[in-house]
Structure formats: structure tokens, C-alpha cells
């Protein structure tokens, strides 16, 4: 599939105004996230109880599925940047997404149906993820950095609007109508998401895909730089040598992407903690007394609501307040603070669990405290990383770089699956000790992230990091 470089004239040059097509992309994202998080919100207990996998088995399968979802953006980003373009990649792969929900609904209770449905969902959810976030940035002009930052904040707000309703509504659908409808309703919303995206077709600015031979040089430079590292020579030396063999554009692209990857290197540990809101936090919440309509499953919706609260507070309140006092909240500073808050949230979870281990009966409302801290950290890290990845990546590789960011989430899911397996078979740590272990590990990783962030040098033409 091919597409023209521009099929609509962007309104992004009109000062601080948002282009009109942004509403279609954000509407698509809200419905798509409802479908995904509505399904993921009931998956842990579906695997544990309906599929009889037990707690550890359910946690491992859920996080291995998450690994696939956040690994497959590499496929979607590659197709978008080199062959189909972001528009056609989003529209085409969304059909796999719809089919995955339908498979889970029609073959509820079947292991073959379960794994076939999850496979299709992983292809669909993973394939479109790097394209949608990069497609948002495509709609803006080169001198709209401030507006772009705000739009990515509201884009993230829409993600969590859909997630909040999905987490809250789908468990109730399951309780009233069973798992078939609970998997079917998210499929209906994914179909709606695809329709909304298609309705904005005539307004979109579409960047053309790059020819395969033009992109190959970048990977050759990366291989050259990595294969020649060693001894006392610096990384700069190898890029200097690369300039004698490759074009300045290819060397600059390689330098930029390798710098971004170094920043992303420690982030999977944050997601290893965060992703447990769908597994270990759900299991903790099921052992607590309900708070009105909130229990271990529906509490996940509170996390998304808190994100919607934190986005305007941070974007419109905290960040401008810091700037007025001479403290520049650069992307890497915000991301560093988010990593630290991830560790703090698990310390609080460990304290709550220690009281329960001691025999106390606690309301699930206690989980609101670690959720409040964790979601602030998520906004500082994840919403900011979208802005960072888009602004720092080479023009022709924005979908690929977005997919690298999403792979940090795949790494987080994979780490949880590995830790759960090791703990189940060898360590046998449970209760508060398990939460404290993750918190301590996160402190170490946050320190490593901050060290790498202080050494990062952004692209010269971009805003400071």
C-alpha cells in the first residue's frame, strides 16, 4: 500500500490551535483503550478461575501476553515506516484486533480459542501502537513544540478515559452476562474505534513510507558502531570512523537512536512494577473488603481516573509553576521523578500487605494510596516519553522509535513473568516481602536511569532534555 506525502493541509501552523483531525485520532484511541483494558481487566481471574490455571499460572500467561503486545510494535513500526505508511497500517491491523475479541467471545472456555484470540489481539494491539502515537505528531508543524507537549498529555488522558471505563464496565458485564459478552463488548468498541479513525481520513496529514533501501543504511551504521566498540576508544570515535563510510544523515540517525535506546534501557523495570496492577494488585485487592462498587478488579479503573486527574494538574499546574521558579521540568527530569515514584508506590503496597499478613482486615480503599503515587509516576514517565521519543527520533524512523519505547513495556511484562516463575519454583516469597523486593529493585534501577539521563545529549535542533 502506498500513500501520498500529504492528503490534507494541516491546520497545525495556526499558532497554538489543534488541527481538527486530532479529535478523530483521540476518539479512536479512547475506544481502542476501552476494548483493550476492558479485556485485560478481567483476564487474570478468567485465567485463574474459568481456565483453572491457578494464581501463578494466570499471572505468567497474562504477562507473557503483555510481552507479545508490546513486542509486536516492532512489526507495526517497520511496516509503517518502510511500506504501508502509518495511516494504512493502523486501518489494516485494526481488523486483526476486532477478530481477536470476536474469537475470545465465540470460543469462551476453550484453550485453543483463548490462545488464538490472544494471538490476534497481540498482533492488533501491538501492531497499531507505535503508529497511532507517531501519527499524532505528524499532524503538527515544526514550530509547535509547546502545543505538541499539551496534545500528548491530552492523548494520554484519552487513553486513560477509555481504560477507566473499560476496567469499570466490563467486570459488571461479566457478572451479569458472562464471559462471552464481557469479551464481545470490547470487540464492539474496537469496531467503533476503527470507524472513528476512518471518518477522519480526508483531514489527515500522512507521511509517506520510506523505501527499504533507504532505511537499510541506518542499521548498517548501528551494526558498525556496535561491532567496533572496544578497547579505550570512545563511542564518538566510532561514529567519526562511520562518517568515512556512510552518509552524515545515516550516522546522525544512528547516533540519535542509540542515545534514545540508552535512556530506554532501564525503563522495563518500571513497567514490571506498573503492570502488576493487573495481576498481583488485583489478587491483593480480592483479599480486601470492597469499598462501595470497588473491589480488586474494578479498582483498576481508579488508576485510570487518577491519570486523568494528574495529567491536567501536572501539565497545566505543576510544570508551569516549576518553570516560573526557574526549575525547567525537562522530559528526562520528569521521567526520573516518575521512576522514583514507582518505587515509593510499592513500599506503600508492602506496608498494606504487611498489615494484612499480620491479620488486619483492610478495605480495598487503602489501595488508592499506592495508586495515587504510581499513577503520578506513570504520567511523568510514560506521557513524557511519547513527547521525548517523537522529538528526539530521526524523521523517517519515528514509528520504529515509538516501537522501541513500547518494547520497554514488553520487557516489563516479561520480567514479571520470569520473576513469578522463579518465585513460584525456587524462592517462595509471598506477601509483603515480595512487594518490598520490587521496591528495592526499582530504587537501584531509578538511580541507573538518572545517571544515564545526566549523560544524555539531545539532538541539537530540539528542545533541551
C-alpha positions as CSV (number, residue, x, y, z in Angstrom):
1,X,0.0,0.0,0.0
2,X,1.2,3.5,-0.8
3,X,0.0,6.9,0.2
4,X,0.7,10.5,-0.8
5,X,3.0,12.5,1.4
6,X,0.2,14.9,2.3
7,X,-3.5,14.3,1.6
8,X,-4.7,17.3,3.6
9,X,-3.3,20.7,4.6
10,X,-2.6,20.7,8.3
11,X,-4.0,23.5,10.4
12,X,-1.1,23.0,12.8
13,X,0.5,26.2,11.6
14,X,-2.3,28.3,13.1
15,X,-0.4,29.2,16.3
16,X,-1.5,27.2,19.3
17,X,-4.6,25.8,17.7
18,X,-5.0,22.0,17.5
19,X,-5.6,20.6,14.0
20,X,-9.2,19.4,13.5
21,X,-8.2,15.9,12.7
22,X,-6.8,15.3,16.2
23,X,-10.3,14.7,17.6
24,X,-10.7,11.6,15.3
25,X,-7.3,10.2,16.5
26,X,-8.1,10.8,20.1
27,X,-11.6,9.3,19.8
28,X,-10.1,6.3,18.1
29,X,-7.6,5.9,21.0
30,X,-10.2,6.2,23.7
31,X,-12.4,3.5,22.2
32,X,-9.4,1.2,21.4
33,X,-8.1,1.5,25.0
34,X,-11.6,0.7,26.3
35,X,-11.5,-2.5,24.3
36,X,-8.0,-3.5,25.4
37,X,-8.2,-2.6,29.1
38,X,-11.8,-3.9,29.4
39,X,-10.4,-7.3,28.2
40,X,-7.2,-7.2,30.3
41,X,-9.1,-6.2,33.4
42,X,-11.0,-9.5,33.6
43,X,-8.2,-11.7,32.1
44,X,-6.4,-12.5,35.4
45,X,-9.4,-14.0,37.1
46,X,-10.6,-15.6,33.8
47,X,-7.3,-17.5,33.5
48,X,-7.2,-18.4,37.2
49,X,-10.8,-19.5,37.7
50,X,-12.5,-20.2,34.4
51,X,-9.4,-21.7,32.7
52,X,-8.2,-23.2,36.0
53,X,-4.6,-22.1,35.7
54,X,-4.1,-21.0,39.3
55,X,-2.7,-17.7,40.5
56,X,0.9,-18.1,39.3
57,X,-0.1,-19.7,36.0
58,X,-2.6,-16.9,35.3
59,X,-0.1,-14.2,36.1
60,X,2.5,-15.8,33.9
61,X,0.1,-16.1,30.9
62,X,-1.2,-12.6,31.3
63,X,2.3,-11.1,31.4
64,X,3.5,-13.2,28.5
65,X,0.6,-11.9,26.5
66,X,1.6,-8.4,27.5
67,X,5.1,-9.1,26.4
68,X,3.8,-10.0,22.9
69,X,1.5,-7.0,22.8
70,X,4.4,-4.6,23.4
71,X,7.0,-6.5,21.4
72,X,4.9,-6.6,18.2
73,X,5.1,-2.8,17.8
74,X,8.4,-3.5,16.1
75,X,6.4,-5.2,13.3
76,X,3.8,-2.4,13.1
77,X,6.5,0.3,13.1
78,X,8.5,-1.4,10.4
79,X,5.5,-1.8,8.1
80,X,4.5,1.8,8.7
81,X,7.9,3.4,8.2
82,X,9.0,1.3,5.2
83,X,6.0,0.0,3.3
84,X,2.4,1.0,4.2
85,X,2.7,4.3,6.0
86,X,1.1,4.9,9.4
87,X,-2.5,5.5,8.1
88,X,-2.9,2.2,6.3
89,X,-1.0,0.3,9.0
90,X,-3.5,1.5,11.6
91,X,-6.5,0.8,9.5
92,X,-5.4,-2.6,8.3
93,X,-4.1,-4.1,11.5
94,X,-7.2,-2.9,13.4
95,X,-9.1,-5.7,11.7
96,X,-6.9,-8.4,13.4
97,X,-7.8,-6.6,16.7
98,X,-11.5,-6.9,16.1
99,X,-11.1,-10.6,15.1
100,X,-9.2,-11.3,18.3
101,X,-12.0,-10.0,20.5
102,X,-14.6,-12.0,18.5
103,X,-12.5,-15.2,18.9
104,X,-12.4,-14.8,22.7
105,X,-16.1,-14.2,22.8
106,X,-17.2,-17.1,20.5
107,X,-14.8,-19.7,22.0
108,X,-15.1,-18.7,25.6
109,X,-13.8,-21.5,27.8
110,X,-11.7,-23.1,25.1
111,X,-7.9,-23.1,25.5
112,X,-7.5,-23.2,21.7
113,X,-9.9,-20.2,21.4
114,X,-8.1,-18.4,24.3
115,X,-4.6,-18.6,22.7
116,X,-5.9,-17.9,19.2
117,X,-7.8,-14.9,20.4
118,X,-4.8,-13.6,22.5
119,X,-2.5,-14.0,19.5
120,X,-4.8,-12.0,17.2
121,X,-5.2,-9.3,19.9
122,X,-1.4,-9.1,20.4
123,X,-1.0,-8.6,16.6
124,X,-3.7,-6.0,16.5
125,X,-2.9,-4.1,19.7
126,X,0.8,-4.3,19.2
127,X,0.8,-3.5,15.5
128,X,-1.0,-0.2,15.7
129,X,0.5,1.2,19.0
130,X,3.6,2.9,17.6
131,X,1.8,4.2,14.6
132,X,-1.0,6.0,16.4
133,X,1.2,7.9,18.8
134,X,3.5,8.9,15.9
135,X,0.5,9.8,13.7
136,X,-0.5,12.3,16.3
137,X,2.8,14.1,15.9
138,X,2.5,14.0,12.1
139,X,-0.4,16.4,12.3
140,X,1.7,19.3,13.7
141,X,4.1,21.7,12.2
142,X,7.8,22.1,13.1
143,X,7.4,25.1,15.4
144,X,4.7,23.8,17.7
145,X,6.7,22.0,20.4
146,X,4.6,23.5,23.3
147,X,1.3,22.5,21.6
148,X,2.7,19.1,20.9
149,X,3.5,18.6,24.5
150,X,0.0,19.5,25.5
151,X,-1.6,17.3,22.9
152,X,0.5,14.3,24.0
153,X,-0.8,15.0,27.5
154,X,-4.4,15.0,26.4
155,X,-3.7,12.0,24.1
156,X,-2.6,10.2,27.3
157,X,-5.7,11.5,29.1
158,X,-7.9,9.9,26.4
159,X,-6.1,6.6,26.8
160,X,-7.0,6.5,30.4
161,X,-10.5,7.7,29.9
162,X,-11.1,4.6,27.8
163,X,-9.2,2.4,30.2
164,X,-11.2,3.7,33.2
165,X,-14.5,2.9,31.6
166,X,-13.2,-0.5,30.4
167,X,-11.9,-1.5,33.8
168,X,-15.1,-0.4,35.5
169,X,-17.8,-1.6,33.0
170,X,-16.5,-4.9,31.7
171,X,-16.4,-6.7,35.1
172,X,-20.0,-5.7,35.6
173,X,-20.9,-7.0,32.1
174,X,-19.1,-10.3,33.1
175,X,-21.1,-10.5,36.3
176,X,-24.4,-10.0,34.6
177,X,-24.0,-11.7,31.2
178,X,-20.9,-14.0,31.5
179,X,-17.5,-14.0,29.8
180,X,-18.7,-14.3,26.2
181,X,-20.4,-10.8,26.4
182,X,-17.5,-9.5,28.5
183,X,-15.2,-10.3,25.7
184,X,-17.7,-9.3,23.0
185,X,-18.4,-5.8,24.2
186,X,-14.7,-4.7,23.9
187,X,-14.8,-6.1,20.3
188,X,-17.8,-3.8,19.5
189,X,-15.8,-0.8,20.8
190,X,-12.8,-1.8,18.8
191,X,-15.0,-1.8,15.7
192,X,-16.2,1.7,16.7
193,X,-12.6,2.8,17.2
194,X,-11.8,1.7,13.6
195,X,-14.8,3.6,12.2
196,X,-13.9,6.8,14.1
197,X,-10.4,6.7,12.7
198,X,-11.7,6.1,9.1
199,X,-14.1,9.1,9.4
200,X,-11.1,11.5,9.7
201,X,-9.4,10.2,6.6
202,X,-9.8,13.3,4.4
203,X,-8.3,15.6,7.1
204,X,-5.1,13.7,7.9
205,X,-1.6,14.7,7.1
206,X,0.1,11.4,6.1
207,X,3.9,11.0,5.9
208,X,5.0,8.6,3.1
209,X,6.8,5.3,4.0
210,X,10.5,5.2,3.3
211,X,11.8,2.8,0.7
212,X,13.5,-0.3,2.1
213,X,16.9,0.5,0.6
214,X,16.9,4.0,2.2
215,X,16.4,2.6,5.6
216,X,19.0,-0.2,5.4
217,X,21.9,2.2,5.8
218,X,20.8,3.2,9.3
219,X,21.0,-0.4,10.6
220,X,24.4,-0.9,8.9
221,X,25.7,2.1,10.8
222,X,24.3,0.7,14.1
223,X,25.9,-2.7,13.4
224,X,29.2,-1.0,12.5
225,X,29.3,1.1,15.7
226,X,28.4,-1.8,17.9
227,X,30.7,-4.3,16.3
228,X,33.7,-1.9,16.5
229,X,33.2,-0.9,20.2
230,X,36.0,-2.0,22.5
231,X,39.3,-1.0,24.0
232,X,39.8,2.5,25.2
233,X,38.2,4.2,22.1
234,X,35.0,6.2,22.7
235,X,31.7,5.7,21.0
236,X,32.3,9.1,19.4
237,X,35.4,7.7,17.7
238,X,33.4,5.0,16.0
239,X,30.8,7.5,14.8
240,X,33.7,9.6,13.4
241,X,35.0,6.5,11.6
242,X,31.5,5.7,10.4
243,X,31.4,9.1,8.7
244,X,34.1,8.0,6.4
245,X,31.9,5.1,5.2
246,X,28.3,6.3,5.5
247,X,26.3,9.5,4.8
248,X,26.1,12.2,7.6
249,X,22.3,11.6,7.7
250,X,22.7,7.9,8.4
251,X,25.4,8.4,11.0
252,X,23.3,11.1,12.8
253,X,20.2,8.9,12.7
254,X,22.2,6.0,14.3
255,X,23.7,8.4,16.9
256,X,20.2,9.7,17.8
257,X,18.5,6.3,18.1
258,X,21.3,4.7,20.1
259,X,21.2,7.6,22.5
260,X,17.4,7.1,22.9
261,X,17.9,3.4,23.4
262,X,20.3,4.0,26.3
263,X,17.7,6.1,28.0
264,X,15.1,3.4,27.5
265,X,17.4,0.7,28.8
266,X,16.4,0.8,32.5
267,X,12.7,1.6,31.9
268,X,11.4,-2.1,31.7
269,X,11.8,-2.4,35.5
270,X,9.2,0.5,36.0
271,X,6.7,-1.4,33.8
272,X,7.5,-4.6,35.7
273,X,6.1,-2.8,38.7
274,X,3.3,-0.9,37.0
275,X,1.9,-3.9,35.1
276,X,1.2,-5.7,38.4
277,X,-1.8,-3.5,38.8
278,X,-3.5,-6.1,36.5
279,X,-2.2,-9.1,38.4
280,X,-0.7,-9.0,42.0
281,X,-2.6,-5.8,42.9
282,X,-5.8,-7.5,41.7
283,X,-5.1,-10.5,43.8
284,X,-4.2,-8.3,46.8
285,X,-7.5,-6.4,46.3
286,X,-9.5,-9.6,46.2
287,X,-8.4,-10.3,49.8
288,X,-9.6,-6.9,51.0
289,X,-13.2,-5.8,51.7
290,X,-15.0,-4.0,48.9
291,X,-15.4,-0.2,49.0
292,X,-18.8,0.7,47.6
293,X,-18.6,-0.6,44.0
294,X,-14.8,-1.1,44.1
295,X,-13.1,-4.4,44.5
296,X,-9.8,-5.9,43.4
297,X,-10.9,-5.8,39.7
298,X,-12.8,-2.6,39.4
299,X,-10.1,-0.7,41.5
300,X,-8.1,-0.8,38.3
301,X,-10.5,1.9,36.9
302,X,-9.5,4.2,39.8
303,X,-5.9,4.1,38.5
304,X,-7.0,5.4,35.1
305,X,-9.2,8.1,36.7
306,X,-6.2,9.2,38.7
307,X,-4.2,9.6,35.5
308,X,-6.9,11.8,34.0
309,X,-6.6,13.9,37.2
310,X,-2.8,14.0,37.2
311,X,-2.5,15.0,33.5
312,X,-4.1,18.5,33.8
313,X,-2.6,19.0,37.3
314,X,0.9,18.3,36.1
315,X,0.6,19.8,32.6
316,X,-1.3,23.0,33.5
317,X,-0.3,23.4,37.1
318,X,2.9,21.8,38.4
319,X,5.2,22.1,35.3
320,X,4.4,25.8,34.6
321,X,4.8,26.5,38.4
322,X,8.3,25.0,38.3
323,X,9.2,26.9,35.1
324,X,8.2,30.2,36.8
325,X,10.6,29.4,39.6
326,X,13.5,28.7,37.3
327,X,13.3,24.9,37.5
328,X,13.0,23.5,34.0
329,X,10.9,20.3,34.0
330,X,12.6,18.8,31.1
331,X,11.5,15.4,29.8
332,X,14.3,13.4,31.4
333,X,13.8,15.1,34.7
334,X,10.1,14.3,34.6
335,X,10.8,10.7,33.7
336,X,13.4,10.4,36.5
337,X,10.8,11.6,39.0
338,X,8.3,9.0,37.6
339,X,10.8,6.2,38.2
340,X,11.3,7.2,41.8
341,X,7.5,7.3,42.4
342,X,7.2,3.8,41.1
343,X,9.4,2.5,43.9
344,X,7.5,4.6,46.5
345,X,4.2,3.1,45.5
346,X,5.5,-0.5,46.1
347,X,6.8,0.5,49.5
348,X,3.3,1.6,50.3
349,X,1.9,-1.7,48.9
350,X,4.3,-3.6,51.0
351,X,3.1,-1.8,54.2
352,X,-0.5,-2.5,53.4
353,X,0.3,-6.2,52.7
354,X,2.3,-6.4,56.0
355,X,-0.8,-5.3,57.9
356,X,-2.9,-7.9,56.1
357,X,-0.3,-10.6,56.8
358,X,-0.5,-9.6,60.4
359,X,-4.2,-10.4,60.5
360,X,-5.7,-7.0,59.8
361,X,-8.9,-6.7,57.6
362,X,-8.5,-3.7,55.3
363,X,-10.8,-2.0,52.8
364,X,-9.7,-2.0,49.2
365,X,-9.8,1.8,49.5
366,X,-6.3,1.5,51.0
367,X,-5.1,0.7,47.5
368,X,-6.0,4.2,46.5
369,X,-2.8,5.5,48.2
370,X,-0.3,3.5,46.2
371,X,-2.4,4.0,43.1
372,X,-2.2,7.8,43.6
373,X,1.6,7.7,43.8
374,X,2.1,5.1,40.9
375,X,-0.2,7.0,38.5
376,X,1.6,10.2,39.1
377,X,4.8,8.4,38.2
378,X,3.2,6.9,35.1
379,X,2.2,10.3,33.8
380,X,5.6,11.7,34.4
381,X,7.3,8.8,32.7
382,X,5.0,7.5,30.0
383,X,3.2,10.5,28.7
384,X,6.6,12.4,28.7
385,X,8.3,9.5,26.9
386,X,5.9,9.9,24.0
387,X,7.0,13.5,23.6
388,X,10.7,12.6,24.1
389,X,10.7,9.7,21.6
390,X,8.9,11.7,18.9
391,X,11.0,14.9,19.3
392,X,14.4,13.1,19.5
393,X,13.9,10.5,16.8
394,X,15.0,10.8,13.2
395,X,12.2,12.0,10.9
396,X,12.0,8.7,8.9
397,X,12.1,6.4,11.9
398,X,9.5,7.9,14.3
399,X,7.2,4.8,14.3
400,X,10.2,2.5,14.8
401,X,11.4,4.6,17.8
402,X,7.9,4.6,19.2
403,X,8.0,0.8,18.9
404,X,11.3,0.8,20.9
405,X,9.6,2.7,23.6
406,X,6.7,0.2,23.7
407,X,9.3,-2.6,23.9
408,X,10.2,-1.3,27.3
409,X,6.7,-2.3,28.3
410,X,7.2,-5.8,26.7
411,X,10.3,-6.1,28.8
412,X,8.4,-5.2,31.9
413,X,5.7,-7.8,31.3
414,X,8.4,-10.4,30.6
415,X,10.3,-9.6,33.8
416,X,7.1,-10.1,35.8
417,X,6.5,-13.5,34.2
418,X,10.1,-14.5,34.8
419,X,10.1,-13.3,38.5
420,X,6.8,-15.0,39.1
421,X,8.1,-18.3,37.7
422,X,11.3,-18.1,39.7
423,X,9.5,-17.2,42.9
424,X,6.9,-20.0,42.4
425,X,9.6,-22.7,41.8
426,X,12.5,-21.6,43.9
427,X,12.2,-18.5,46.2
428,X,8.6,-18.9,47.5
429,X,8.5,-15.3,48.7
430,X,5.0,-14.0,49.3
431,X,3.1,-11.2,51.0
432,X,4.9,-8.0,52.0
433,X,8.4,-9.4,51.2
434,X,7.5,-9.7,47.5
435,X,6.4,-6.1,47.3
436,X,9.4,-4.8,49.2
437,X,11.7,-6.7,46.9
438,X,10.3,-5.0,43.8
439,X,10.5,-1.6,45.6
440,X,14.2,-2.1,46.4
441,X,15.0,-3.3,42.9
442,X,13.2,-0.2,41.5
443,X,15.3,2.2,43.6
444,X,18.5,0.7,42.1
445,X,17.1,0.9,38.6
446,X,15.9,4.5,39.1
447,X,19.4,5.5,40.2
448,X,20.8,4.0,37.0
449,X,18.2,5.8,34.9
450,X,19.1,9.2,36.5
451,X,22.8,8.5,35.8
452,X,22.1,7.8,32.1
453,X,19.8,10.8,31.9
454,X,22.6,13.1,33.1
455,X,24.9,11.9,30.3
456,X,22.3,12.2,27.5
457,X,22.8,14.9,24.9
458,X,19.8,15.7,22.9
459,X,19.7,16.4,19.2
460,X,20.9,19.9,18.6
461,X,17.8,21.1,16.8
462,X,15.5,20.0,19.5
463,X,14.4,21.4,22.9
464,X,16.6,20.5,25.9
465,X,16.1,17.2,27.6
